[in-house]
Amino acid sequence: MFTAYIVVAVLAASANAGIAALDFRRSGWVLANMDRVGVPRSWLFSLGALKAAGALGLLVGIGVPPIGVAAAAGLVLFFTGAVITHLRAREYSLSYPAAFLLLAAGSLVLRLGSY
C-alpha cells in the first residue's frame, strides 16, 4: 500500500508542480481557460502558489504523514472547487480538473491507508 501511495503522490506532485509552473508563466491556454470559467486573471499567481504548495506538501508527506494528509486534503478541496467553478460556468470539459482531483483523492486515500 505504501508503494502505491508513493507512486500516486509523486504523480500528483509532478502534475501540480507542472501546472503551477504554467500558471506562473501565464500560459495562453491557462489564461483562456480562466476566461472561459470566469476566474479573474489577478488570481493566477495565488492559484499557482496553492498548487505548488500542495505539490511540495505531497512530497514532504512521504516522510511526514500529517503533512501529506493535509496537502492531499487541501488539493482535494482545491480541485473540487475547480470542478464546481467549471460546472457553474457551464464548461463541461472537466478532464483537467477531474484528473487532478482524482490524483489528489488517490493520494489522500492511500496516505490514510498506509498509516
C-alpha positions in Angstrom: 0.0 0.0 0.0 2.8 2.4 0.8 4.5 1.8 -2.5 1.2 2.7 -4.3 0.9 5.8 -2.2 4.4 6.9 -3.2 3.7 6.4 -6.9 0.4 8.3 -6.8 1.8 11.1 -4.5 4.8 11.6 -6.8 2.5 11.7 -9.9 0.1 14.1 -8.2 3.0 16.3 -7.0 4.6 16.3 -10.5 1.3 17.2 -12.1 0.6 20.0 -9.7 4.2 21.4 -10.0 3.8 21.3 -13.7 0.5 23.2 -13.8 1.8 25.6 -11.2 4.7 26.4 -13.4 2.3 27.1 -16.3 0.3 29.4 -14.0 3.5 31.3 -13.1 4.4 31.6 -16.8 0.9 32.8 -17.6 0.5 30.2 -20.3 -2.0 31.1 -23.0 -4.3 28.1 -22.6 -4.4 28.6 -18.8 -5.5 32.2 -19.3 -8.0 31.2 -21.9 -9.4 28.5 -19.6 -9.7 31.1 -16.7 -11.5 33.5 -19.0 -14.0 30.8 -20.1 -14.9 29.9 -16.5 -14.9 33.5 -15.2 -11.9 33.3 -12.9 -10.1 36.7 -12.6 -6.6 36.7 -14.0 -5.4 38.5 -10.9 -5.9 35.2 -9.0 -3.5 33.3 -11.2 -0.4 33.7 -9.0 -2.3 32.7 -5.9 -3.8 29.7 -7.5 -0.4 28.6 -8.8 1.1 29.1 -5.4 -1.6 26.9 -3.8 -0.8 24.1 -6.4 2.9 24.5 -5.8 2.4 24.3 -2.0 0.3 21.2 -2.5 2.9 19.6 -4.6 5.6 20.3 -2.1 3.4 19.1 0.7 2.8 15.8 -1.0 6.5 15.2 -1.4 7.2 16.1 2.2 4.3 14.0 3.2 6.0 10.9 2.1 8.2 11.2 5.2 5.9 13.3 7.4 2.4 11.7 7.2 0.4 14.6 8.7 1.8 17.0 6.1 0.9 14.5 3.3 -2.6 14.2 4.6 -3.0 18.0 4.9 -1.6 18.6 1.4 -3.7 15.9 -0.2 -6.9 17.1 1.6 -6.1 20.7 0.5 -5.7 19.7 -3.1 -8.9 17.7 -3.0 -10.7 20.8 -1.8 -8.9 23.0 -4.3 -9.8 20.8 -7.3 -13.4 20.2 -6.0 -13.7 24.0 -6.2 -12.3 23.9 -9.7 -14.8 21.3 -10.9 -17.6 23.3 -9.3 -16.3 26.5 -11.0 -16.3 24.8 -14.4 -19.8 23.4 -13.9 -21.2 26.8 -12.7 -19.7 28.4 -15.9 -21.4 25.6 -18.0 -17.9 24.5 -19.1 -18.3 20.7 -19.2 -14.8 19.7 -20.4 -13.7 18.6 -17.0 -10.8 16.4 -18.0 -8.1 18.6 -16.4 -9.7 19.5 -13.0 -11.1 16.0 -12.7 -7.8 14.3 -13.4 -6.1 16.5 -10.8 -8.9 15.8 -8.3 -8.6 12.1 -8.8 -4.8 12.2 -8.2 -5.3 14.2 -5.1 -8.1 12.0 -3.8 -5.9 8.9 -4.6 -3.1 10.4 -2.6 -5.3 11.2 0.3 -6.9 7.7 0.4 -3.6 5.9 0.0 -1.8 8.1 2.6 -4.6 7.4 5.1 -4.5 3.7 4.3 -0.7 3.4 4.8 -0.5 4.9 8.3 
